[in-house]
């Protein structure tokens, strides 16, 4: 039976769904799971309060970790998370190191884990922590990193990215012990060599947190990342959450492709997804008796004998021109392959040629990938500088991967921007904008334009000016999604009732009325007739009795239809015209356009 199992995995269906998802801007998938260890300093300094109204550094860390847990449950519940305390009185770890307590090993985020973390929040949480674990002061950071490395190695599943986030307000943990500091630096270097990234989430400390004393040599930074971004310490929960959210997800490329400028010159680039539509997770079917997930499998049977068919026993066909075209599986796969994956330069056009109505889906971001072809960054930067200077876009043919048809795209140059602290705000690169093909464009009949007089235009300008506000897309959350996830969270965490999501997309009517004052009424008087009532009922126009029974006019003669059949251009006629032609000649063509075409073609060829 194992042989049959390997044949029927719905491979074709999954491939088609994945392809449709990409074309529709659907969810992108990656191999392997992200893994993240929250490493929290639990020494006495983390529990000290500077101000009674503020949270302790430890409490800030716990609330931040809990927030990441709840967001991971929603966005990526397959990721692996763990929580480790160091500088504790008691110890609990696989290698029996002192002052290190593994609260949660690497596993999927869940409601029980969130509730366990919630026990350490606030004053009650501080007391609970002291009773259960206790805070100490002596520890070795090299041993702490050793325990974290063991947690990663104990995981049996494939991991795509391994990261440690260290929460502390102590900038020189081994200031009096150079041997411990040296061992910690060595161990941090070993972690980097094995692909484990260490990020520092440093918290506010009296007198300021000096990263140069110790952690400059410990933390992991990307090659193109400025170390100055690590200098700013988090003084409140909002700052800490912002820093953690920026670091928790690896900036992974959707694909790494060749960018061909001509036959002889090519370099490699990484393509990144900037915007991903958030959707409700798909519901999972469960077996009624045990609540265990069920799997769906597809089998193909012979209609006549009822025997089970292998994939090699089946072919695919399509009706074209009243003829059945039969294709082997290899032929259908070959039809999908237009070109090898990559970007091919077609030419350059002025930026002003790109119109707003060309928008198809969110753009991707293209950045050089030096790891595959040396010198890619140099060539990429030269192209970017010239495009910025000449204010042009590069028009390319883009094939994301095999079995996906090529896209027509424009590469829009973007210049690097730095803020006052010389920290990068906008990276240099190209926005990959998907362009419509000629087949995608439609000609829409527009109604006659009625020109407004200058007085009406001036009044509307005043209204627009009053209602202007600073727009930021990340200020608006999807209210339906937010409420859905809050309901799930309430059920999972046994809350009495879900927190109500605020619908930020609703207009603030009262504030708008206060701003506008009498402008709206004045505009109405200028535009609408005196007896106009916007709340009044609109009288429906009586339909002509004969209008419902009208048929499309038969505008084509017999000779014209024959000419269309001979030239193969019959498909250009509309469905109503084809139906009327079939009715005139007494043909039964069915409802579909192909059936109508086949009926008419057969009639005139006979």
C-alpha positions as CSV (number, residue, x, y, z in Angstrom):
1,X,0.0,0.0,0.0
2,X,2.9,2.4,0.6
3,X,3.5,2.5,-3.2
4,X,0.0,3.8,-3.8
5,X,0.4,6.5,-1.0
6,X,3.4,7.9,-2.8
7,X,1.5,8.3,-6.0
8,X,-1.5,10.2,-4.6
9,X,-0.4,13.3,-2.8
10,X,-2.4,15.7,-4.8
11,X,0.8,17.1,-6.2
12,X,-0.8,18.6,-9.2
13,X,-3.5,20.3,-7.2
14,X,-1.0,21.8,-4.7
15,X,1.1,23.1,-7.6
16,X,-1.9,24.8,-9.3
17,X,-3.1,26.3,-6.0
18,X,0.4,27.6,-5.2
19,X,0.7,29.1,-8.7
20,X,-2.8,30.7,-8.4
21,X,-1.8,32.1,-5.0
22,X,1.3,33.8,-6.5
23,X,-0.6,35.2,-9.4
24,X,-3.3,36.6,-7.2
25,X,-0.7,38.1,-4.7
26,X,-1.4,35.2,-2.3
27,X,0.6,33.9,0.6
28,X,4.2,33.1,-0.1
29,X,5.6,30.0,1.6
30,X,9.1,29.2,2.8
31,X,10.8,25.9,3.7
32,X,11.6,25.2,7.3
33,X,10.4,27.0,10.5
34,X,11.6,30.1,12.2
35,X,12.9,29.5,15.8
36,X,13.3,32.2,18.4
37,X,14.6,32.0,22.0
38,X,13.8,34.9,24.4
39,X,16.7,35.2,26.8
40,X,15.7,37.3,29.8
41,X,18.1,38.7,32.4
42,X,16.5,37.8,35.8
43,X,19.0,39.4,38.1
44,X,17.9,41.8,40.8
45,X,18.6,45.0,38.7
46,X,15.8,43.9,36.3
47,X,13.2,44.2,39.1
48,X,14.1,47.7,40.3
49,X,11.6,50.6,39.7
50,X,12.9,54.1,38.8
51,X,9.4,55.5,38.9
52,X,6.2,54.0,40.5
53,X,4.2,54.7,37.3
54,X,6.6,52.8,35.1
55,X,7.0,49.1,34.5
56,X,10.1,47.3,35.7
57,X,12.5,46.1,33.0
58,X,11.5,42.5,33.7
59,X,7.8,43.3,33.5
60,X,8.4,45.1,30.2
61,X,10.2,42.0,28.8
62,X,7.5,39.6,29.9
63,X,4.7,41.7,28.4
64,X,6.7,42.1,25.2
65,X,7.3,38.3,24.9
66,X,3.6,37.6,25.6
67,X,2.7,40.0,22.8
68,X,5.0,38.2,20.3
69,X,3.5,34.9,21.4
70,X,-0.1,36.0,20.7
71,X,0.8,37.5,17.4
72,X,2.7,34.4,16.4
73,X,-0.3,32.2,17.2
74,X,-2.2,34.3,14.6
75,X,0.4,34.9,11.9
76,X,2.8,31.9,12.1
77,X,1.8,29.2,14.6
78,X,4.3,26.7,13.2
79,X,7.3,28.8,14.4
80,X,9.2,27.6,17.5
81,X,9.5,29.8,20.6
82,X,11.3,29.4,23.9
83,X,11.8,31.4,27.1
84,X,15.1,31.2,29.2
85,X,15.9,33.1,32.3
86,X,19.4,33.6,33.5
87,X,20.8,35.1,36.7
88,X,18.3,33.1,38.7
89,X,18.5,31.6,42.1
90,X,17.3,28.1,41.0
91,X,18.3,26.3,37.8
92,X,16.6,24.1,35.3
93,X,18.5,23.1,32.1
94,X,19.7,20.0,30.2
95,X,23.4,20.5,31.2
96,X,22.8,21.5,34.9
97,X,24.5,24.9,34.6
98,X,23.9,27.1,37.7
99,X,21.7,30.2,37.6
100,X,20.0,29.3,34.3
101,X,16.3,28.4,34.2
102,X,14.6,27.2,31.0
103,X,11.0,28.1,31.5
104,X,9.8,26.9,28.0
105,X,11.7,24.8,25.5
106,X,11.4,25.4,21.8
107,X,7.9,24.5,20.7
108,X,4.9,26.0,18.9
109,X,3.2,29.0,20.6
110,X,-0.1,28.1,22.4
111,X,-2.6,29.3,24.9
112,X,-1.1,27.4,27.8
113,X,2.3,29.0,27.2
114,X,0.8,32.5,27.0
115,X,-1.1,31.9,30.3
116,X,2.1,30.7,31.9
117,X,3.9,33.9,30.9
118,X,1.0,36.0,32.2
119,X,1.7,34.7,35.7
120,X,4.9,36.7,35.8
121,X,3.3,40.1,35.1
122,X,2.9,43.0,37.6
123,X,3.5,42.9,41.3
124,X,1.8,39.6,41.7
125,X,4.0,38.2,39.0
126,X,7.1,39.5,40.7
127,X,6.1,37.6,43.9
128,X,5.3,34.5,41.9
129,X,8.7,34.6,40.2
130,X,10.5,35.0,43.5
131,X,8.6,32.0,45.0
132,X,9.0,29.8,41.9
133,X,12.5,30.7,40.6
134,X,14.0,33.6,42.5
135,X,16.5,36.2,41.2
136,X,20.2,36.0,41.8
137,X,23.2,37.8,40.5
138,X,26.0,35.4,39.5
139,X,26.0,33.7,36.1
140,X,28.2,33.0,33.1
141,X,26.9,34.3,29.7
142,X,28.9,31.7,27.8
143,X,27.0,29.0,29.7
144,X,23.8,30.8,29.0
145,X,24.5,30.8,25.2
146,X,25.6,27.1,25.5
147,X,22.2,26.2,26.9
148,X,20.5,28.1,24.0
149,X,22.6,26.3,21.4
150,X,21.5,23.0,23.0
151,X,17.9,24.0,22.7
152,X,18.3,24.5,19.0
153,X,20.2,21.2,18.5
154,X,17.5,19.3,20.4
155,X,14.8,20.2,17.8
156,X,14.1,17.5,15.3
157,X,12.4,19.5,12.6
158,X,14.1,21.6,9.9
159,X,14.7,25.2,10.9
160,X,15.1,28.0,8.4
161,X,16.2,30.6,10.8
162,X,17.6,30.6,14.4
163,X,17.6,33.7,16.5
164,X,18.2,34.7,20.2
165,X,16.7,37.9,21.7
166,X,18.5,39.0,24.8
167,X,16.6,41.3,27.2
168,X,18.8,43.1,29.8
169,X,19.6,46.4,31.4
170,X,23.2,45.4,32.4
171,X,25.7,46.8,29.9
172,X,28.8,45.1,31.4
173,X,27.8,41.8,32.9
174,X,31.4,40.5,33.4
175,X,33.2,43.8,34.1
176,X,35.1,42.3,37.0
177,X,35.9,38.9,35.4
178,X,37.8,39.1,32.1
179,X,37.9,35.3,31.7
180,X,34.1,35.0,31.7
181,X,33.9,38.0,29.3
182,X,36.4,36.3,26.9
183,X,34.5,33.0,27.0
184,X,31.2,34.8,26.3
185,X,32.7,36.5,23.2
186,X,34.1,33.2,22.0
187,X,30.8,31.4,22.4
188,X,28.9,34.2,20.7
189,X,31.3,33.9,17.7
190,X,30.6,30.1,17.7
191,X,26.9,30.8,17.5
192,X,27.4,33.2,14.6
193,X,29.4,30.5,12.7
194,X,26.6,28.0,13.1
195,X,24.0,30.4,11.8
196,X,22.4,31.5,15.1
197,X,21.8,35.2,15.3
198,X,22.0,37.1,18.6
199,X,20.0,40.4,19.0
200,X,20.3,42.7,22.0
201,X,17.1,44.3,23.4
202,X,18.7,46.6,25.9
203,X,16.5,48.3,28.4
204,X,16.8,51.7,30.2
205,X,19.4,51.9,32.9
206,X,20.3,54.7,35.3
207,X,23.2,56.6,33.7
208,X,22.5,55.1,30.2
209,X,23.3,51.8,28.5
210,X,26.8,51.7,27.0
211,X,26.8,49.0,24.3
212,X,30.6,49.5,23.6
213,X,31.6,48.1,27.0
214,X,30.7,44.5,26.2
215,X,27.8,43.8,23.8
216,X,29.4,45.4,20.7
217,X,31.4,42.1,20.2
218,X,28.4,39.8,21.2
219,X,25.5,40.9,19.0
220,X,25.0,39.8,15.4
221,X,24.7,42.4,12.7
222,X,24.1,42.1,9.0
223,X,26.8,43.1,6.6
224,X,24.9,46.2,5.4
225,X,23.5,47.1,8.9
226,X,24.7,50.1,10.7
227,X,25.7,49.3,14.3
228,X,24.4,52.7,15.4
229,X,20.8,51.4,15.3
230,X,21.7,49.3,18.4
231,X,22.6,52.3,20.5
232,X,19.1,53.5,21.3
233,X,17.8,51.8,24.5
234,X,14.1,51.0,25.0
235,X,12.7,53.2,27.8
236,X,9.1,52.0,27.6
237,X,7.0,49.0,26.4
238,X,6.1,50.7,23.1
239,X,9.7,51.2,22.2
240,X,10.6,47.7,23.1
241,X,7.7,46.2,21.1
242,X,8.7,48.2,18.1
243,X,12.3,47.0,18.3
244,X,11.3,43.4,18.8
245,X,8.8,43.4,15.9
246,X,11.4,44.8,13.6
247,X,13.8,42.0,14.5
248,X,11.6,39.0,15.1
249,X,11.1,38.1,11.4
250,X,14.0,37.4,9.2
251,X,14.2,39.5,6.0
252,X,14.1,36.5,3.7
253,X,14.2,36.8,-0.1
254,X,11.2,35.2,-2.0
255,X,13.8,34.2,-4.6
256,X,17.3,34.8,-5.8
257,X,17.4,35.3,-9.6
258,X,19.7,36.2,-12.4
259,X,19.2,39.7,-13.8
260,X,20.3,39.6,-17.5
261,X,21.3,42.9,-19.1
262,X,22.2,41.1,-22.3
263,X,23.5,37.7,-23.4
264,X,26.9,38.2,-21.8
265,X,26.3,40.3,-18.7
266,X,24.2,39.1,-15.7
267,X,24.2,39.6,-12.0
268,X,22.1,38.2,-9.1
269,X,19.4,39.9,-7.1
270,X,17.1,39.0,-4.3
271,X,13.4,39.7,-4.6
272,X,11.5,40.6,-1.4
273,X,7.9,40.8,-0.6
274,X,7.0,44.2,1.0
275,X,3.2,43.9,1.4
276,X,1.3,40.7,2.2
277,X,-2.5,40.6,2.4
278,X,-3.6,39.4,5.8
279,X,-6.4,36.8,5.6
280,X,-8.3,34.7,8.1
281,X,-6.6,31.3,8.6
282,X,-8.3,28.4,6.7
283,X,-10.6,26.3,8.9
284,X,-9.4,22.8,9.6
285,X,-11.8,19.8,9.3
286,X,-11.9,17.7,12.4
287,X,-13.2,14.2,13.1
288,X,-16.5,14.5,15.0
289,X,-15.7,11.8,17.6
290,X,-12.1,12.8,18.6
291,X,-11.6,16.3,17.3
292,X,-8.5,15.1,15.4
293,X,-7.6,16.8,12.1
294,X,-8.7,14.8,9.1
295,X,-6.8,14.6,5.7
296,X,-8.4,14.8,2.3
297,X,-7.0,12.5,-0.5
298,X,-8.0,12.3,-4.1
299,X,-8.3,9.0,-6.0
300,X,-8.9,8.5,-9.8
301,X,-11.0,5.5,-10.9
302,X,-11.9,4.0,-14.3
303,X,-15.5,4.7,-15.0
304,X,-16.1,1.4,-16.7
305,X,-14.2,-1.1,-14.5
306,X,-14.0,0.9,-11.2
307,X,-10.2,0.1,-10.9
308,X,-7.8,2.6,-9.3
309,X,-5.7,4.5,-11.8
310,X,-2.0,5.5,-11.4
311,X,-1.0,9.0,-12.6
312,X,0.8,7.3,-15.6
313,X,-2.6,5.8,-16.7
314,X,-4.2,9.3,-17.2
315,X,-3.8,12.0,-19.8
316,X,-5.2,15.5,-20.1
317,X,-7.3,16.9,-22.9
318,X,-9.0,20.1,-24.0
319,X,-11.6,20.8,-26.7
320,X,-10.5,23.3,-29.3
321,X,-12.3,23.9,-32.6
322,X,-14.7,20.9,-32.0
323,X,-11.6,18.7,-31.7
324,X,-10.3,16.9,-28.6
325,X,-6.6,17.7,-28.1
326,X,-5.0,15.0,-26.0
327,X,-1.7,15.8,-24.1
328,X,0.7,13.7,-22.0
329,X,1.6,14.9,-18.5
330,X,5.1,15.8,-19.7
331,X,3.6,17.9,-22.5
332,X,1.4,19.9,-20.2
333,X,4.4,20.6,-17.9
334,X,6.4,21.6,-20.9
335,X,3.7,24.1,-22.0
336,X,4.0,25.9,-18.6
337,X,7.7,26.5,-19.0
338,X,8.2,29.6,-21.0
339,X,11.7,30.5,-19.8
340,X,14.2,29.8,-17.0
341,X,13.6,31.9,-13.8
342,X,15.1,35.4,-13.9
343,X,14.8,39.0,-14.9
344,X,15.6,40.0,-18.5
345,X,16.1,43.6,-19.4
346,X,13.9,44.8,-22.4
347,X,14.7,48.5,-22.3
348,X,14.1,51.8,-20.5
349,X,11.2,54.2,-20.4
350,X,10.7,57.6,-18.7
351,X,9.1,57.3,-15.2
352,X,6.2,59.6,-16.3
353,X,5.1,56.7,-18.6
354,X,4.0,54.6,-15.6
355,X,0.3,55.5,-14.8
356,X,-1.7,54.9,-11.7
357,X,-4.3,52.8,-13.6
358,X,-1.5,50.3,-14.5
359,X,-1.6,49.0,-10.9
360,X,-2.2,45.2,-10.8
361,X,-1.0,44.1,-7.3
362,X,1.5,45.1,-4.6
363,X,5.0,45.6,-5.9
364,X,8.1,43.6,-4.8
365,X,11.5,45.0,-3.9
366,X,14.7,44.1,-5.7
367,X,18.1,44.2,-3.9
368,X,21.5,42.9,-5.0
369,X,22.6,39.5,-3.9
370,X,26.4,39.5,-3.5
371,X,26.7,35.9,-2.1
372,X,26.0,34.2,-5.4
373,X,27.8,36.3,-8.0
374,X,30.7,38.6,-6.8
375,X,30.4,42.1,-8.1
376,X,26.5,42.1,-8.3
377,X,26.3,45.0,-5.9
378,X,28.6,47.2,-7.9
379,X,26.7,46.6,-11.2
380,X,23.4,46.9,-9.5
381,X,24.4,50.3,-7.9
382,X,25.6,51.6,-11.2
383,X,22.3,50.7,-12.8
384,X,20.4,52.3,-9.9
385,X,22.4,55.6,-10.0
386,X,21.9,56.0,-13.8
387,X,18.2,55.3,-13.6
388,X,17.8,57.9,-10.8
389,X,19.9,60.4,-12.8
390,X,18.0,60.0,-16.0
391,X,14.6,59.5,-14.2
392,X,13.8,56.3,-16.1
393,X,12.4,52.9,-15.3
394,X,13.8,49.6,-16.5
395,X,11.2,47.5,-18.3
396,X,11.8,43.7,-17.9
397,X,10.5,40.3,-18.4
398,X,10.1,38.6,-15.0
399,X,9.9,34.8,-14.5
400,X,9.7,34.0,-10.7
401,X,10.3,30.3,-11.1
402,X,9.6,27.3,-13.4
403,X,6.0,26.5,-14.4
404,X,4.9,30.1,-14.0
405,X,4.3,32.3,-17.1
406,X,6.5,35.5,-17.4
407,X,5.3,38.8,-16.1
408,X,5.8,42.2,-17.7
409,X,7.3,44.4,-15.0
410,X,8.8,47.9,-14.5
411,X,11.7,48.4,-12.1
412,X,11.2,51.8,-10.3
413,X,14.5,53.2,-8.8
414,X,14.5,54.2,-5.2
415,X,17.2,56.3,-3.5
416,X,18.6,55.6,-0.1
417,X,17.2,57.9,2.7
418,X,18.8,58.6,6.1
419,X,17.3,60.4,9.1
420,X,19.0,63.0,11.3
421,X,20.8,60.2,13.2
422,X,22.2,58.9,9.9
423,X,20.1,55.7,10.3
424,X,18.7,54.2,7.1
425,X,15.0,55.0,6.7
426,X,14.6,53.9,3.0
427,X,16.9,51.3,1.4
428,X,18.3,51.8,-2.1
429,X,16.9,49.4,-4.7
430,X,14.2,48.9,-7.3
431,X,10.5,48.5,-6.8
432,X,9.3,45.7,-9.1
433,X,5.9,46.9,-10.4
434,X,3.7,44.4,-12.3
435,X,2.4,45.9,-15.6
436,X,-0.7,44.8,-17.5
437,X,-0.5,43.1,-20.8
438,X,-2.6,44.5,-23.7
439,X,-5.1,41.6,-23.1
440,X,-5.7,42.9,-19.6
441,X,-6.8,46.4,-20.6
442,X,-10.4,47.3,-21.0
443,X,-12.1,50.2,-22.8
444,X,-14.8,51.6,-20.6
445,X,-17.5,53.9,-22.0
446,X,-17.5,57.1,-20.0
447,X,-20.5,59.4,-19.5
448,X,-20.4,62.9,-20.8
449,X,-18.3,65.1,-18.5
450,X,-20.2,68.0,-16.8
451,X,-17.9,70.9,-16.1
452,X,-18.1,72.6,-12.7
453,X,-18.1,76.4,-12.6
454,X,-15.2,78.2,-10.8
455,X,-17.3,79.0,-7.7
456,X,-18.2,75.3,-7.2
457,X,-14.5,74.3,-7.6
458,X,-13.3,76.9,-5.1
459,X,-15.9,75.7,-2.5
460,X,-14.9,72.1,-3.0
461,X,-11.2,73.1,-2.6
462,X,-12.1,74.7,0.8
463,X,-13.9,71.4,1.9
464,X,-10.9,69.3,0.8
465,X,-8.5,71.6,2.7
466,X,-10.5,71.3,5.9
467,X,-10.6,67.5,5.8
468,X,-6.9,66.9,5.0
469,X,-5.0,64.7,7.5
470,X,-1.6,62.9,7.6
471,X,-2.2,59.4,6.2
472,X,-0.2,56.4,7.2
473,X,-1.3,53.0,6.0
474,X,0.0,51.2,9.1
475,X,-2.4,53.3,11.2
476,X,-5.4,51.4,9.9
477,X,-6.1,47.8,10.9
478,X,-8.6,45.5,9.2
479,X,-11.5,45.6,11.8
480,X,-13.0,42.2,10.6
481,X,-9.6,40.4,11.0
482,X,-8.9,42.1,14.4
483,X,-12.2,41.1,15.9
484,X,-11.9,37.6,14.5
485,X,-8.5,37.1,16.2
486,X,-9.7,38.7,19.4
487,X,-12.6,36.2,19.5
488,X,-10.2,33.3,19.0
489,X,-7.8,34.7,21.7
490,X,-10.7,35.0,24.2
491,X,-11.7,31.3,23.5
492,X,-8.1,30.0,23.7
493,X,-7.2,31.9,26.9
494,X,-10.6,31.3,28.6
495,X,-11.4,35.1,28.9
496,X,-14.9,36.1,30.0
497,X,-15.5,38.1,26.8
498,X,-13.4,39.2,23.8
499,X,-11.8,42.6,23.6
500,X,-13.7,44.8,21.1
501,X,-11.7,45.9,18.1
502,X,-11.9,49.6,17.2
503,X,-12.9,50.1,13.6
504,X,-10.5,52.8,12.5
505,X,-11.9,52.9,9.0
506,X,-15.1,54.6,10.1
507,X,-15.2,58.3,9.4
508,X,-15.2,60.6,12.4
509,X,-18.5,62.3,11.5
510,X,-18.8,64.7,14.5
511,X,-15.2,66.0,14.1
512,X,-15.7,66.4,10.3
513,X,-18.9,68.4,10.9
514,X,-17.1,70.7,13.4
515,X,-14.3,71.3,10.9
516,X,-16.6,71.9,7.9
517,X,-19.2,74.1,9.6
518,X,-21.5,75.6,7.0
519,X,-19.3,74.7,4.0
520,X,-21.3,71.6,3.1
521,X,-24.6,73.4,3.0
522,X,-23.1,76.2,0.9
523,X,-21.7,73.6,-1.6
524,X,-25.1,71.9,-1.8
525,X,-26.8,75.3,-2.7
526,X,-24.2,75.8,-5.5
527,X,-24.5,72.3,-7.0
528,X,-28.1,70.9,-6.4
529,X,-31.4,72.3,-7.4
530,X,-33.5,74.1,-4.7
531,X,-36.0,71.2,-4.3
532,X,-33.3,68.5,-4.1
533,X,-33.7,66.1,-1.2
534,X,-30.8,63.5,-0.8
535,X,-32.8,61.4,1.6
536,X,-35.9,61.3,-0.5
537,X,-36.9,58.1,-2.4
538,X,-35.8,57.9,-6.0
539,X,-38.7,57.1,-8.3
540,X,-38.0,54.0,-10.5
541,X,-38.4,54.5,-14.2
542,X,-41.1,52.4,-15.7
543,X,-39.7,49.8,-18.0
544,X,-41.0,49.5,-21.5
545,X,-43.3,46.5,-21.7
546,X,-41.5,45.2,-24.8
547,X,-38.0,45.8,-23.5
548,X,-37.8,42.6,-21.5
549,X,-38.5,40.5,-24.6
550,X,-36.0,42.2,-26.9
551,X,-33.5,39.9,-28.6
552,X,-30.1,41.0,-29.9
553,X,-30.4,42.0,-33.6
554,X,-29.0,39.6,-36.2
555,X,-26.5,42.0,-37.7
556,X,-24.4,39.5,-39.7
557,X,-25.5,37.9,-43.0
558,X,-24.9,34.3,-44.0
559,X,-21.9,35.3,-46.1
560,X,-20.3,37.3,-43.3
561,X,-20.7,34.3,-40.9
562,X,-19.1,32.0,-43.5
563,X,-16.2,34.4,-43.9
564,X,-15.7,34.4,-40.1
565,X,-15.7,30.6,-40.0
566,X,-13.2,30.3,-42.9
567,X,-10.9,32.9,-41.3
568,X,-11.2,31.5,-37.8
569,X,-12.4,34.8,-36.4
570,X,-15.8,33.6,-35.3
571,X,-14.6,33.8,-31.6
572,X,-14.5,37.6,-31.9
573,X,-18.3,37.7,-31.9
574,X,-20.2,38.1,-28.6
575,X,-22.2,35.3,-27.0
576,X,-25.6,37.0,-27.6
577,X,-24.8,37.4,-31.3
578,X,-23.7,33.7,-31.5
579,X,-26.9,32.6,-29.7
580,X,-29.0,34.6,-32.1
581,X,-27.2,33.1,-35.1
582,X,-27.8,29.6,-33.7
583,X,-31.5,30.4,-33.2
584,X,-31.9,31.8,-36.8
585,X,-30.4,28.6,-38.3
586,X,-32.1,26.3,-35.9
587,X,-28.9,25.0,-34.2
588,X,-28.7,23.6,-30.6
589,X,-25.5,25.2,-29.4
590,X,-25.8,25.0,-25.6
591,X,-24.9,27.8,-23.2
592,X,-21.1,28.1,-23.4
593,X,-19.4,30.1,-26.1
594,X,-17.2,27.2,-27.2
595,X,-20.3,25.1,-27.8
596,X,-21.9,27.8,-29.8
597,X,-18.8,28.2,-31.9
598,X,-18.6,24.4,-32.5
599,X,-22.3,24.3,-33.6
600,X,-21.9,27.2,-36.1
601,X,-18.5,25.9,-37.4
602,X,-20.0,22.5,-38.1
603,X,-23.1,23.9,-39.8
604,X,-21.2,26.1,-42.2
605,X,-18.4,23.6,-43.0
606,X,-21.0,20.9,-43.8
